[in-house]
Amino acid sequence: MAVNVNNQFLTLEKIKSLPLFSVVIAQKYPNPKAALNTLADINAIIIKRSYYEGSDEDTKALFDILSSNRVDAVLVDRRWAEKIVTQFNLPVSILPELVHSQRQFIGYSDRNHEKAVILSGLLKAVSEQEIHAIEMDYQ
């Protein structure tokens, strides 16, 4: 969960004792039930918004709602948020406690074999230069 840098020492337990704590979550994303349960447990006021980061400015605008104190937190992917906060030197902190953690796997079953062959071909067509550019974006 991303918060204003001034709230970097918050914990989920401390949030429970706050009279109001608002959290923006993605409207069009199927948020896991476990994450929603954690937000309910801390008595968060959930604000569903559609947000899209198509450019650096869009991304900065998403986190700007924290620095301007319009909301208390944004539920985001931890690794992505850490990268963005560092990249743009934003006044945002990522709370050390996880609201939810879920392993993600990529795979296929026999019934999706044809799709897997197509995907494999597309991935093999990606140039070393493109792979390097992607790796640089996520360091």
N, CA, C and O atoms as CSV, one atom per row, in Angstrom:
chain,resi,resn,atom,element,x,y,z
A,1,MET,N,N,0.845,-1.160,0.000
A,1,MET,CA,C,0.000,0.000,0.000
A,1,MET,C,C,0.899,1.234,0.000
A,1,MET,O,O,1.828,1.332,0.802
A,2,ALA,N,N,0.622,2.167,-0.895
A,2,ALA,CA,C,1.394,3.395,-0.994
A,2,ALA,C,C,0.717,4.488,-0.170
A,2,ALA,O,O,-0.506,4.628,-0.186
A,3,VAL,N,N,1.537,5.262,0.552
A,3,VAL,CA,C,1.033,6.355,1.383
A,3,VAL,C,C,1.915,7.583,1.204
A,3,VAL,O,O,3.018,7.498,0.663
A,4,ASN,N,N,1.420,8.717,1.661
A,4,ASN,CA,C,2.216,9.936,1.699
A,4,ASN,C,C,3.457,9.669,2.538
A,4,ASN,O,O,3.376,8.972,3.549
A,5,VAL,N,N,4.588,10.205,2.143
A,5,VAL,CA,C,5.848,9.957,2.848
A,5,VAL,C,C,5.745,10.325,4.329
A,5,VAL,O,O,6.455,9.752,5.155
A,6,ASN,N,N,4.878,11.266,4.673
A,6,ASN,CA,C,4.697,11.653,6.078
A,6,ASN,C,C,4.014,10.561,6.902
A,6,ASN,O,O,4.025,10.613,8.132
A,7,ASN,N,N,3.424,9.580,6.232
A,7,ASN,CA,C,2.740,8.480,6.919
A,7,ASN,C,C,3.529,7.174,6.842
A,7,ASN,O,O,2.966,6.093,7.020
A,8,GLN,N,N,4.821,7.276,6.579
A,8,GLN,CA,C,5.625,6.087,6.336
A,8,GLN,C,C,5.726,5.142,7.534
A,8,GLN,O,O,6.091,3.978,7.370
A,9,PHE,N,N,5.412,5.619,8.714
A,9,PHE,CA,C,5.540,4.766,9.897
A,9,PHE,C,C,4.213,4.136,10.309
A,9,PHE,O,O,4.116,3.534,11.379
A,10,LEU,N,N,3.204,4.271,9.474
A,10,LEU,CA,C,1.930,3.626,9.753
A,10,LEU,C,C,2.072,2.104,9.659
A,10,LEU,O,O,2.901,1.585,8.911
A,11,THR,N,N,1.258,1.421,10.421
A,11,THR,CA,C,1.141,-0.024,10.313
A,11,THR,C,C,-0.341,-0.323,10.179
A,11,THR,O,O,-1.179,0.538,10.444
A,12,LEU,N,N,-0.663,-1.529,9.773
A,12,LEU,CA,C,-2.073,-1.896,9.658
A,12,LEU,C,C,-2.762,-1.780,11.018
A,12,LEU,O,O,-3.928,-1.390,11.093
A,13,GLU,N,N,-2.059,-2.109,12.068
A,13,GLU,CA,C,-2.640,-2.008,13.421
A,13,GLU,C,C,-2.914,-0.551,13.795
A,13,GLU,O,O,-3.957,-0.247,14.373
A,14,LYS,N,N,-1.986,0.350,13.469
A,14,LYS,CA,C,-2.192,1.773,13.766
A,14,LYS,C,C,-3.337,2.349,12.940
A,14,LYS,O,O,-4.093,3.195,13.416
A,15,ILE,N,N,-3.457,1.883,11.703
A,15,ILE,CA,C,-4.527,2.378,10.832
A,15,ILE,C,C,-5.890,2.052,11.431
A,15,ILE,O,O,-6.822,2.849,11.319
A,16,LYS,N,N,-6.014,0.890,12.066
A,16,LYS,CA,C,-7.285,0.499,12.697
A,16,LYS,C,C,-7.775,1.534,13.698
A,16,LYS,O,O,-8.981,1.732,13.853
A,17,SER,N,N,-6.848,2.191,14.374
A,17,SER,CA,C,-7.229,3.144,15.415
A,17,SER,C,C,-7.532,4.538,14.867
A,17,SER,O,O,-7.986,5.403,15.618
A,18,LEU,N,N,-7.295,4.772,13.591
A,18,LEU,CA,C,-7.582,6.082,13.009
A,18,LEU,C,C,-9.079,6.236,12.778
A,18,LEU,O,O,-9.758,5.270,12.430
A,19,PRO,N,N,-9.599,7.455,12.972
A,19,PRO,CA,C,-11.041,7.643,12.767
A,19,PRO,C,C,-11.453,7.473,11.301
A,19,PRO,O,O,-12.538,6.968,11.015
A,20,LEU,N,N,-10.606,7.885,10.397
A,20,LEU,CA,C,-10.871,7.760,8.963
A,20,LEU,C,C,-9.585,7.383,8.247
A,20,LEU,O,O,-8.520,7.923,8.546
A,21,PHE,N,N,-9.682,6.466,7.308
A,21,PHE,CA,C,-8.533,6.108,6.490
A,21,PHE,C,C,-9.065,5.661,5.137
A,21,PHE,O,O,-9.713,4.621,5.027
A,22,SER,N,N,-8.786,6.454,4.111
A,22,SER,CA,C,-9.324,6.169,2.779
A,22,SER,C,C,-8.265,5.524,1.891
A,22,SER,O,O,-7.101,5.927,1.877
A,23,VAL,N,N,-8.707,4.511,1.151
A,23,VAL,CA,C,-7.803,3.767,0.280
A,23,VAL,C,C,-8.421,3.684,-1.111
A,23,VAL,O,O,-9.562,3.249,-1.270
A,24,VAL,N,N,-7.658,4.105,-2.113
A,24,VAL,CA,C,-8.096,3.976,-3.497
A,24,VAL,C,C,-7.690,2.596,-3.994
A,24,VAL,O,O,-6.546,2.169,-3.831
A,25,ILE,N,N,-8.649,1.908,-4.604
A,25,ILE,CA,C,-8.350,0.629,-5.244
A,25,ILE,C,C,-8.806,0.709,-6.693
A,25,ILE,O,O,-9.681,1.504,-7.037
A,26,ALA,N,N,-8.215,-0.109,-7.525
A,26,ALA,CA,C,-8.553,-0.119,-8.944
A,26,ALA,C,C,-9.966,-0.665,-9.138
A,26,ALA,O,O,-10.308,-1.745,-8.657
A,27,GLN,N,N,-10.757,0.096,-9.842
A,27,GLN,CA,C,-12.153,-0.257,-10.076
A,27,GLN,C,C,-12.304,-1.453,-11.004
A,27,GLN,O,O,-13.162,-2.306,-10.778
A,28,LYS,N,N,-11.489,-1.524,-12.032
A,28,LYS,CA,C,-11.664,-2.559,-13.050
A,28,LYS,C,C,-10.756,-3.768,-12.846
A,28,LYS,O,O,-10.638,-4.617,-13.730
A,29,TYR,N,N,-10.118,-3.845,-11.687
A,29,TYR,CA,C,-9.237,-4.966,-11.382
A,29,TYR,C,C,-9.961,-5.884,-10.399
A,29,TYR,O,O,-10.555,-5.401,-9.436
A,30,PRO,N,N,-9.923,-7.193,-10.623
A,30,PRO,CA,C,-10.581,-8.101,-9.677
A,30,PRO,C,C,-9.735,-8.251,-8.414
A,30,PRO,O,O,-8.975,-9.209,-8.276
A,31,ASN,N,N,-9.873,-7.305,-7.505
A,31,ASN,CA,C,-9.084,-7.333,-6.275
A,31,ASN,C,C,-9.368,-8.614,-5.502
A,31,ASN,O,O,-10.528,-8.979,-5.307
A,32,PRO,N,N,-8.315,-9.297,-5.061
A,32,PRO,CA,C,-8.513,-10.553,-4.329
A,32,PRO,C,C,-9.342,-10.335,-3.064
A,32,PRO,O,O,-9.218,-9.310,-2.394
A,33,LYS,N,N,-10.173,-11.300,-2.754
A,33,LYS,CA,C,-11.037,-11.216,-1.568
A,33,LYS,C,C,-10.197,-11.011,-0.304
A,33,LYS,O,O,-10.602,-10.277,0.598
A,34,ALA,N,N,-9.033,-11.654,-0.237
A,34,ALA,CA,C,-8.168,-11.517,0.939
A,34,ALA,C,C,-7.720,-10.066,1.126
A,34,ALA,O,O,-7.643,-9.586,2.257
A,35,ALA,N,N,-7.427,-9.370,0.036
A,35,ALA,CA,C,-7.019,-7.958,0.129
A,35,ALA,C,C,-8.193,-7.104,0.615
A,35,ALA,O,O,-8.021,-6.234,1.469
A,36,LEU,N,N,-9.369,-7.353,0.074
A,36,LEU,CA,C,-10.552,-6.603,0.493
A,36,LEU,C,C,-10.878,-6.893,1.962
A,36,LEU,O,O,-11.313,-5.998,2.687
A,37,ASN,N,N,-10.672,-8.127,2.398
A,37,ASN,CA,C,-10.900,-8.469,3.806
A,37,ASN,C,C,-9.932,-7.721,4.716
A,37,ASN,O,O,-10.319,-7.259,5.789
A,38,THR,N,N,-8.675,-7.600,4.291
A,38,THR,CA,C,-7.691,-6.857,5.087
A,38,THR,C,C,-8.089,-5.391,5.192
A,38,THR,O,O,-7.982,-4.788,6.260
A,39,LEU,N,N,-8.548,-4.818,4.084
A,39,LEU,CA,C,-8.995,-3.421,4.113
A,39,LEU,C,C,-10.210,-3.256,5.021
A,39,LEU,O,O,-10.327,-2.256,5.729
A,40,ALA,N,N,-11.104,-4.226,5.001
A,40,ALA,CA,C,-12.271,-4.182,5.888
A,40,ALA,C,C,-11.827,-4.298,7.348
A,40,ALA,O,O,-12.388,-3.642,8.227
A,41,ASP,N,N,-10.823,-5.129,7.600
A,41,ASP,CA,C,-10.322,-5.336,8.960
A,41,ASP,C,C,-9.723,-4.064,9.549
A,41,ASP,O,O,-9.791,-3.854,10.760
A,42,ILE,N,N,-9.139,-3.216,8.709
A,42,ILE,CA,C,-8.553,-1.966,9.217
A,42,ILE,C,C,-9.541,-0.801,9.112
A,42,ILE,O,O,-9.179,0.357,9.323
A,43,ASN,N,N,-10.793,-1.126,8.783
A,43,ASN,CA,C,-11.864,-0.123,8.683
A,43,ASN,C,C,-11.589,0.939,7.626
A,43,ASN,O,O,-11.960,2.100,7.797
A,44,ALA,N,N,-10.954,0.553,6.556
A,44,ALA,CA,C,-10.636,1.505,5.485
A,44,ALA,C,C,-11.898,1.892,4.722
A,44,ALA,O,O,-12.791,1.076,4.491
A,45,ILE,N,N,-11.936,3.146,4.349
A,45,ILE,CA,C,-12.985,3.618,3.453
A,45,ILE,C,C,-12.451,3.357,2.050
A,45,ILE,O,O,-11.468,3.968,1.631
A,46,ILE,N,N,-13.095,2.457,1.332
A,46,ILE,CA,C,-12.603,2.061,0.017
A,46,ILE,C,C,-13.202,2.962,-1.048
A,46,ILE,O,O,-14.416,3.151,-1.125
A,47,ILE,N,N,-12.322,3.510,-1.863
A,47,ILE,CA,C,-12.724,4.368,-2.971
A,47,ILE,C,C,-12.295,3.669,-4.249
A,47,ILE,O,O,-11.103,3.506,-4.508
A,48,LYS,N,N,-13.266,3.260,-5.042
A,48,LYS,CA,C,-12.955,2.576,-6.297
A,48,LYS,C,C,-12.820,3.620,-7.395
A,48,LYS,O,O,-13.719,4.427,-7.628
A,49,ARG,N,N,-11.687,3.582,-8.055
A,49,ARG,CA,C,-11.419,4.511,-9.150
A,49,ARG,C,C,-10.790,3.747,-10.301
A,49,ARG,O,O,-10.105,2.741,-10.117
A,50,SER,N,N,-11.043,4.253,-11.467
A,50,SER,CA,C,-10.397,3.699,-12.641
A,50,SER,C,C,-9.134,4.527,-12.857
A,50,SER,O,O,-9.207,5.743,-13.034
A,51,TYR,N,N,-8.004,3.881,-12.843
A,51,TYR,CA,C,-6.783,4.620,-13.137
A,51,TYR,C,C,-5.942,3.852,-14.127
A,51,TYR,O,O,-5.826,2.627,-14.082
A,52,TYR,N,N,-5.364,4.619,-15.016
A,52,TYR,CA,C,-4.590,4.051,-16.109
A,52,TYR,C,C,-3.300,4.831,-16.214
A,52,TYR,O,O,-3.312,6.060,-16.286
A,53,GLU,N,N,-2.199,4.126,-16.223
A,53,GLU,CA,C,-0.893,4.772,-16.324
A,53,GLU,C,C,-0.347,4.575,-17.725
A,53,GLU,O,O,0.493,3.705,-17.951
A,54,GLY,N,N,-0.814,5.369,-18.656
A,54,GLY,CA,C,-0.354,5.271,-20.033
A,54,GLY,C,C,0.903,6.079,-20.288
A,54,GLY,O,O,1.563,5.901,-21.312
A,55,SER,N,N,1.238,6.968,-19.362
A,55,SER,CA,C,2.422,7.809,-19.531
A,55,SER,C,C,3.011,8.105,-18.156
A,55,SER,O,O,2.399,7.825,-17.125
A,56,ASP,N,N,4.210,8.676,-18.164
A,56,ASP,CA,C,4.838,9.063,-16.895
A,56,ASP,C,C,3.971,10.068,-16.148
A,56,ASP,O,O,3.883,10.016,-14.921
A,57,GLU,N,N,3.338,10.972,-16.866
A,57,GLU,CA,C,2.488,11.985,-16.226
A,57,GLU,C,C,1.274,11.347,-15.561
A,57,GLU,O,O,0.874,11.758,-14.472
A,58,ASP,N,N,0.681,10.334,-16.219
A,58,ASP,CA,C,-0.452,9.620,-15.614
A,58,ASP,C,C,-0.026,8.954,-14.310
A,58,ASP,O,O,-0.754,8.985,-13.318
A,59,THR,N,N,1.149,8.357,-14.324
A,59,THR,CA,C,1.652,7.658,-13.151
A,59,THR,C,C,1.905,8.642,-12.016
A,59,THR,O,O,1.530,8.383,-10.872
A,60,LYS,N,N,2.535,9.757,-12.326
A,60,LYS,CA,C,2.787,10.771,-11.296
A,60,LYS,C,C,1.474,11.306,-10.735
A,60,LYS,O,O,1.375,11.565,-9.536
A,61,ALA,N,N,0.464,11.474,-11.590
A,61,ALA,CA,C,-0.836,11.970,-11.144
A,61,ALA,C,C,-1.489,10.997,-10.168
A,61,ALA,O,O,-2.132,11.419,-9.206
A,62,LEU,N,N,-1.326,9.693,-10.411
A,62,LEU,CA,C,-1.882,8.707,-9.492
A,62,LEU,C,C,-1.303,8.900,-8.096
A,62,LEU,O,O,-2.046,8.924,-7.114
A,63,PHE,N,N,0.000,9.037,-8.001
A,63,PHE,CA,C,0.633,9.182,-6.698
A,63,PHE,C,C,0.475,10.586,-6.121
A,63,PHE,O,O,0.643,10.784,-4.918
A,64,ASP,N,N,0.155,11.554,-6.969
A,64,ASP,CA,C,-0.046,12.923,-6.491
A,64,ASP,C,C,-1.243,13.021,-5.549
A,64,ASP,O,O,-1.293,13.911,-4.700
A,65,ILE,N,N,-2.211,12.108,-5.696
A,65,ILE,CA,C,-3.358,12.158,-4.785
A,65,ILE,C,C,-2.930,11.864,-3.349
A,65,ILE,O,O,-3.644,12.204,-2.406
A,66,LEU,N,N,-1.770,11.236,-3.182
A,66,LEU,CA,C,-1.239,10.999,-1.837
A,66,LEU,C,C,-0.524,12.233,-1.305
A,66,LEU,O,O,-0.724,12.630,-0.157
A,67,SER,N,N,0.307,12.832,-2.142
A,67,SER,CA,C,1.073,13.993,-1.666
A,67,SER,C,C,0.173,15.198,-1.433
A,67,SER,O,O,0.523,16.093,-0.663
A,68,SER,N,N,-0.989,15.232,-2.091
A,68,SER,CA,C,-1.922,16.335,-1.869
A,68,SER,C,C,-2.956,15.989,-0.792
A,68,SER,O,O,-3.879,16.761,-0.534
A,69,ASN,N,N,-2.789,14.826,-0.172
A,69,ASN,CA,C,-3.652,14.362,0.921
A,69,ASN,C,C,-5.130,14.229,0.541
A,69,ASN,O,O,-6.007,14.383,1.391
A,70,ARG,N,N,-5.403,13.942,-0.730
A,70,ARG,CA,C,-6.796,13.710,-1.138
A,70,ARG,C,C,-7.287,12.343,-0.681
A,70,ARG,O,O,-8.482,12.155,-0.451
A,71,VAL,N,N,-6.370,11.389,-0.548
A,71,VAL,CA,C,-6.670,10.078,0.034
A,71,VAL,C,C,-5.489,9.693,0.907
A,71,VAL,O,O,-4.420,10.299,0.835
A,72,ASP,N,N,-5.697,8.676,1.730
A,72,ASP,CA,C,-4.633,8.262,2.642
A,72,ASP,C,C,-3.708,7.209,2.050
A,72,ASP,O,O,-2.539,7.122,2.427
A,73,ALA,N,N,-4.233,6.404,1.117
A,73,ALA,CA,C,-3.419,5.319,0.564
A,73,ALA,C,C,-3.955,4.900,-0.796
A,73,ALA,O,O,-5.105,5.167,-1.147
A,74,VAL,N,N,-3.085,4.237,-1.550
A,74,VAL,CA,C,-3.469,3.633,-2.822
A,74,VAL,C,C,-2.978,2.190,-2.773
A,74,VAL,O,O,-1.814,1.928,-2.472
A,75,LEU,N,N,-3.875,1.265,-3.072
A,75,LEU,CA,C,-3.503,-0.137,-3.112
A,75,LEU,C,C,-2.873,-0.419,-4.475
A,75,LEU,O,O,-3.544,-0.354,-5.505
A,76,VAL,N,N,-1.578,-0.731,-4.466
A,76,VAL,CA,C,-0.826,-0.927,-5.706
A,76,VAL,C,C,0.089,-2.138,-5.578
A,76,VAL,O,O,0.324,-2.646,-4.482
A,77,ASP,N,N,0.598,-2.585,-6.715
A,77,ASP,CA,C,1.602,-3.636,-6.725
A,77,ASP,C,C,2.880,-3.083,-6.098
A,77,ASP,O,O,3.387,-2.043,-6.520
A,78,ARG,N,N,3.384,-3.768,-5.111
A,78,ARG,CA,C,4.536,-3.282,-4.343
A,78,ARG,C,C,5.778,-3.028,-5.198
A,78,ARG,O,O,6.353,-1.941,-5.139
A,79,ARG,N,N,6.195,-4.009,-5.984
A,79,ARG,CA,C,7.430,-3.852,-6.768
A,79,ARG,C,C,7.304,-2.727,-7.789
A,79,ARG,O,O,8.229,-1.935,-7.970
A,80,TRP,N,N,6.175,-2.665,-8.438
A,80,TRP,CA,C,5.964,-1.595,-9.422
A,80,TRP,C,C,6.012,-0.235,-8.735
A,80,TRP,O,O,6.668,0.688,-9.217
A,81,ALA,N,N,5.310,-0.117,-7.604
A,81,ALA,CA,C,5.265,1.166,-6.896
A,81,ALA,C,C,6.644,1.589,-6.402
A,81,ALA,O,O,7.003,2.763,-6.501
A,82,GLU,N,N,7.421,0.644,-5.871
A,82,GLU,CA,C,8.774,0.983,-5.412
A,82,GLU,C,C,9.617,1.509,-6.558
A,82,GLU,O,O,10.371,2.467,-6.390
A,83,LYS,N,N,9.492,0.888,-7.722
A,83,LYS,CA,C,10.239,1.322,-8.903
A,83,LYS,C,C,9.842,2.740,-9.309
A,83,LYS,O,O,10.702,3.575,-9.586
A,84,ILE,N,N,8.534,3.007,-9.342
A,84,ILE,CA,C,8.033,4.318,-9.766
A,84,ILE,C,C,8.427,5.402,-8.771
A,84,ILE,O,O,8.851,6.487,-9.170
A,85,VAL,N,N,8.290,5.114,-7.480
A,85,VAL,CA,C,8.644,6.095,-6.447
A,85,VAL,C,C,10.120,6.460,-6.559
A,85,VAL,O,O,10.483,7.633,-6.468
A,86,THR,N,N,10.963,5.464,-6.754
A,86,THR,CA,C,12.396,5.712,-6.897
A,86,THR,C,C,12.698,6.451,-8.201
A,86,THR,O,O,13.448,7.427,-8.209
A,87,GLN,N,N,12.118,5.985,-9.285
A,87,GLN,CA,C,12.382,6.572,-10.606
A,87,GLN,C,C,12.050,8.061,-10.652
A,87,GLN,O,O,12.802,8.848,-11.227
A,88,PHE,N,N,10.929,8.448,-10.047
A,88,PHE,CA,C,10.492,9.838,-10.127
A,88,PHE,C,C,10.724,10.616,-8.839
A,88,PHE,O,O,10.312,11.771,-8.720
A,89,ASN,N,N,11.384,9.981,-7.874
A,89,ASN,CA,C,11.686,10.622,-6.594
A,89,ASN,C,C,10.425,11.244,-5.987
A,89,ASN,O,O,10.402,12.427,-5.649
A,90,LEU,N,N,9.394,10.434,-5.857
A,90,LEU,CA,C,8.098,10.903,-5.376
A,90,LEU,C,C,8.052,10.905,-3.846
A,90,LEU,O,O,8.707,10.081,-3.207
A,91,PRO,N,N,7.282,11.828,-3.256
A,91,PRO,CA,C,7.151,11.879,-1.794
A,91,PRO,C,C,6.141,10.840,-1.300
A,91,PRO,O,O,5.143,11.173,-0.661
A,92,VAL,N,N,6.421,9.595,-1.607
A,92,VAL,CA,C,5.521,8.481,-1.323
A,92,VAL,C,C,6.328,7.369,-0.681
A,92,VAL,O,O,7.488,7.146,-1.028
A,93,SER,N,N,5.705,6.677,0.255
A,93,SER,CA,C,6.326,5.510,0.883
A,93,SER,C,C,5.434,4.299,0.659
A,93,SER,O,O,4.217,4.415,0.515
A,94,ILE,N,N,6.063,3.149,0.633
A,94,ILE,CA,C,5.340,1.900,0.526
A,94,ILE,C,C,5.384,1.261,1.908
A,94,ILE,O,O,6.461,1.008,2.449
A,95,LEU,N,N,4.212,1.001,2.476
A,95,LEU,CA,C,4.188,0.403,3.808
A,95,LEU,C,C,4.849,-0.968,3.775
A,95,LEU,O,O,4.666,-1.718,2.816
A,96,PRO,N,N,5.607,-1.300,4.799
A,96,PRO,CA,C,6.320,-2.584,4.800
A,96,PRO,C,C,5.382,-3.789,4.912
A,96,PRO,O,O,5.707,-4.874,4.429
A,97,GLU,N,N,4.231,-3.605,5.542
A,97,GLU,CA,C,3.283,-4.713,5.664
A,97,GLU,C,C,2.520,-4.903,4.360
A,97,GLU,O,O,2.153,-3.935,3.694
A,98,LEU,N,N,2.292,-6.137,4.014
A,98,LEU,CA,C,1.529,-6.436,2.812
A,98,LEU,C,C,0.050,-6.517,3.143
A,98,LEU,O,O,-0.341,-7.098,4.155
A,99,VAL,N,N,-0.759,-5.933,2.289
A,99,VAL,CA,C,-2.202,-6.084,2.417
A,99,VAL,C,C,-2.586,-7.479,1.928
A,99,VAL,O,O,-3.477,-8.129,2.476
A,100,HIS,N,N,-1.898,-7.912,0.898
A,100,HIS,CA,C,-2.146,-9.237,0.333
A,100,HIS,C,C,-0.944,-9.617,-0.520
A,100,HIS,O,O,-0.330,-8.763,-1.159
A,101,SER,N,N,-0.620,-10.884,-0.526
A,101,SER,CA,C,0.454,-11.388,-1.366
A,101,SER,C,C,-0.040,-12.645,-2.058
A,101,SER,O,O,-0.657,-13.516,-1.445
A,102,GLN,N,N,0.242,-12.715,-3.327
A,102,GLN,CA,C,-0.230,-13.857,-4.102
A,102,GLN,C,C,0.816,-14.212,-5.133
A,102,GLN,O,O,1.245,-13.356,-5.907
A,103,ARG,N,N,1.230,-15.465,-5.152
A,103,ARG,CA,C,2.166,-15.913,-6.176
A,103,ARG,C,C,1.478,-15.869,-7.519
A,103,ARG,O,O,0.280,-16.125,-7.639
A,104,GLN,N,N,2.259,-15.543,-8.519
A,104,GLN,CA,C,1.708,-15.507,-9.865
A,104,GLN,C,C,2.513,-16.454,-10.734
A,104,GLN,O,O,3.744,-16.454,-10.709
A,105,PHE,N,N,1.809,-17.246,-11.488
A,105,PHE,CA,C,2.435,-18.237,-12.325
A,105,PHE,C,C,1.992,-18.056,-13.767
A,105,PHE,O,O,0.880,-17.605,-14.041
A,106,ILE,N,N,2.863,-18.410,-14.664
A,106,ILE,CA,C,2.526,-18.423,-16.079
A,106,ILE,C,C,2.641,-19.863,-16.531
A,106,ILE,O,O,3.653,-20.519,-16.285
A,107,GLY,N,N,1.628,-20.344,-17.176
A,107,GLY,CA,C,1.654,-21.718,-17.629
A,107,GLY,C,C,0.491,-21.990,-18.553
A,107,GLY,O,O,-0.282,-21.089,-18.880
A,108,TYR,N,N,0.369,-23.221,-18.968
A,108,TYR,CA,C,-0.748,-23.571,-19.824
A,108,TYR,C,C,-1.097,-25.029,-19.629
A,108,TYR,O,O,-0.294,-25.821,-19.136
A,109,SER,N,N,-2.302,-25.362,-20.022
A,109,SER,CA,C,-2.728,-26.754,-19.981
A,109,SER,C,C,-2.747,-27.268,-21.414
A,109,SER,O,O,-2.609,-26.499,-22.366
A,110,ASP,N,N,-2.916,-28.555,-21.551
A,110,ASP,CA,C,-2.920,-29.153,-22.890
A,110,ASP,C,C,-3.979,-28.538,-23.794
A,110,ASP,O,O,-3.784,-28.444,-25.006
A,111,ARG,N,N,-5.102,-28.118,-23.208
A,111,ARG,CA,C,-6.165,-27.554,-24.046
A,111,ARG,C,C,-5.778,-26.184,-24.633
A,111,ARG,O,O,-6.414,-25.707,-25.573
A,112,ASN,N,N,-4.743,-25.563,-24.078
A,112,ASN,CA,C,-4.273,-24.269,-24.582
A,112,ASN,C,C,-2.956,-24.398,-25.346
A,112,ASN,O,O,-2.235,-23.415,-25.516
A,113,HIS,N,N,-2.647,-25.593,-25.800
A,113,HIS,CA,C,-1.368,-25.839,-26.464
A,113,HIS,C,C,-1.164,-24.927,-27.671
A,113,HIS,O,O,-0.076,-24.379,-27.849
A,114,GLU,N,N,-2.183,-24.759,-28.495
A,114,GLU,CA,C,-2.038,-23.924,-29.696
A,114,GLU,C,C,-1.703,-22.481,-29.328
A,114,GLU,O,O,-0.853,-21.855,-29.962
A,115,LYS,N,N,-2.367,-21.960,-28.311
A,115,LYS,CA,C,-2.073,-20.596,-27.854
A,115,LYS,C,C,-0.645,-20.509,-27.313
A,115,LYS,O,O,0.046,-19.515,-27.537
A,116,ALA,N,N,-0.206,-21.540,-26.607
A,116,ALA,CA,C,1.149,-21.553,-26.058
A,116,ALA,C,C,2.187,-21.542,-27.173
A,116,ALA,O,O,3.216,-20.877,-27.049
A,117,VAL,N,N,1.937,-22.265,-28.255
A,117,VAL,CA,C,2.859,-22.292,-29.396
A,117,VAL,C,C,2.943,-20.902,-30.024
A,117,VAL,O,O,4.029,-20.436,-30.367
A,118,ILE,N,N,1.800,-20.246,-30.171
A,118,ILE,CA,C,1.781,-18.889,-30.737
A,118,ILE,C,C,2.534,-17.925,-29.830
A,118,ILE,O,O,3.358,-17.138,-30.295
A,119,LEU,N,N,2.242,-17.992,-28.519
A,119,LEU,CA,C,2.921,-17.115,-27.563
A,119,LEU,C,C,4.422,-17.362,-27.564
A,119,LEU,O,O,5.206,-16.414,-27.529
A,120,SER,N,N,4.824,-18.609,-27.602
A,120,SER,CA,C,6.249,-18.945,-27.635
A,120,SER,C,C,6.919,-18.335,-28.861
A,120,SER,O,O,8.019,-17.792,-28.767
A,121,GLY,N,N,6.262,-18.423,-29.999
A,121,GLY,CA,C,6.814,-17.837,-31.221
A,121,GLY,C,C,6.957,-16.329,-31.113
A,121,GLY,O,O,7.956,-15.757,-31.551
A,122,LEU,N,N,5.955,-15.688,-30.527
A,122,LEU,CA,C,6.015,-14.230,-30.349
A,122,LEU,C,C,7.145,-13.836,-29.403
A,122,LEU,O,O,7.858,-12.864,-29.651
A,123,LEU,N,N,7.304,-14.593,-28.321
A,123,LEU,CA,C,8.367,-14.284,-27.370
A,123,LEU,C,C,9.752,-14.489,-27.983
A,123,LEU,O,O,10.677,-13.726,-27.705
A,124,LYS,N,N,9.891,-15.515,-28.812
A,124,LYS,CA,C,11.177,-15.755,-29.472
A,124,LYS,C,C,11.513,-14.660,-30.471
A,124,LYS,O,O,12.683,-14.450,-30.791
A,125,ALA,N,N,10.497,-13.960,-30.966
A,125,ALA,CA,C,10.713,-12.895,-31.947
A,125,ALA,C,C,11.168,-11.578,-31.302
A,125,ALA,O,O,11.584,-10.656,-32.004
A,126,VAL,N,N,11.088,-11.490,-29.966
A,126,VAL,CA,C,11.515,-10.277,-29.276
A,126,VAL,C,C,13.036,-10.177,-29.357
A,126,VAL,O,O,13.751,-11.125,-29.029
A,127,SER,N,N,13.516,-9.021,-29.795
A,127,SER,CA,C,14.962,-8.850,-29.983
A,127,SER,C,C,15.688,-8.704,-28.642
A,127,SER,O,O,15.084,-8.359,-27.627
A,128,GLU,N,N,16.987,-8.973,-28.664
A,128,GLU,CA,C,17.816,-8.806,-27.469
A,128,GLU,C,C,17.774,-7.354,-26.991
A,128,GLU,O,O,17.795,-7.089,-25.789
A,129,GLN,N,N,17.714,-6.422,-27.936
A,129,GLN,CA,C,17.654,-4.998,-27.587
A,129,GLN,C,C,16.352,-4.688,-26.829
A,129,GLN,O,O,16.367,-3.947,-25.846
A,130,GLU,N,N,15.228,-5.257,-27.288
A,130,GLU,CA,C,13.952,-5.048,-26.597
A,130,GLU,C,C,13.968,-5.684,-25.212
A,130,GLU,O,O,13.448,-5.109,-24.255
A,131,ILE,N,N,14.563,-6.866,-25.104
A,131,ILE,CA,C,14.659,-7.536,-23.807
A,131,ILE,C,C,15.500,-6.698,-22.848
A,131,ILE,O,O,15.137,-6.535,-21.683
A,132,HIS,N,N,16.603,-6.175,-23.326
A,132,HIS,CA,C,17.469,-5.335,-22.492
A,132,HIS,C,C,16.715,-4.078,-22.033
A,132,HIS,O,O,16.834,-3.674,-20.876
A,133,ALA,N,N,15.949,-3.467,-22.929
A,133,ALA,CA,C,15.187,-2.259,-22.577
A,133,ALA,C,C,14.160,-2.575,-21.487
A,133,ALA,O,O,13.963,-1.781,-20.567
A,134,ILE,N,N,13.517,-3.720,-21.590
A,134,ILE,CA,C,12.536,-4.125,-20.571
A,134,ILE,C,C,13.236,-4.365,-19.229
A,134,ILE,O,O,12.753,-3.935,-18.181
A,135,GLU,N,N,14.372,-5.052,-19.277
A,135,GLU,CA,C,15.127,-5.311,-18.045
A,135,GLU,C,C,15.560,-4.013,-17.376
A,135,GLU,O,O,15.505,-3.900,-16.151
A,136,MET,N,N,15.984,-3.045,-18.156
A,136,MET,CA,C,16.425,-1.755,-17.606
A,136,MET,C,C,15.268,-1.021,-16.931
A,136,MET,O,O,15.465,-0.323,-15.936
A,137,ASP,N,N,14.063,-1.183,-17.474
A,137,ASP,CA,C,12.891,-0.529,-16.888
A,137,ASP,C,C,12.543,-1.088,-15.509
A,137,ASP,O,O,11.920,-0.394,-14.706
A,138,TYR,N,N,12.931,-2.316,-15.226
A,138,TYR,CA,C,12.540,-2.961,-13.989
A,138,TYR,C,C,13.700,-3.245,-13.048
A,138,TYR,O,O,13.640,-4.176,-12.245
A,139,GLN,N,N,14.736,-2.459,-13.143
A,139,GLN,CA,C,15.866,-2.608,-12.215
A,139,GLN,C,C,15.762,-1.608,-11.110
A,139,GLN,O,O,16.619,-1.572,-10.227
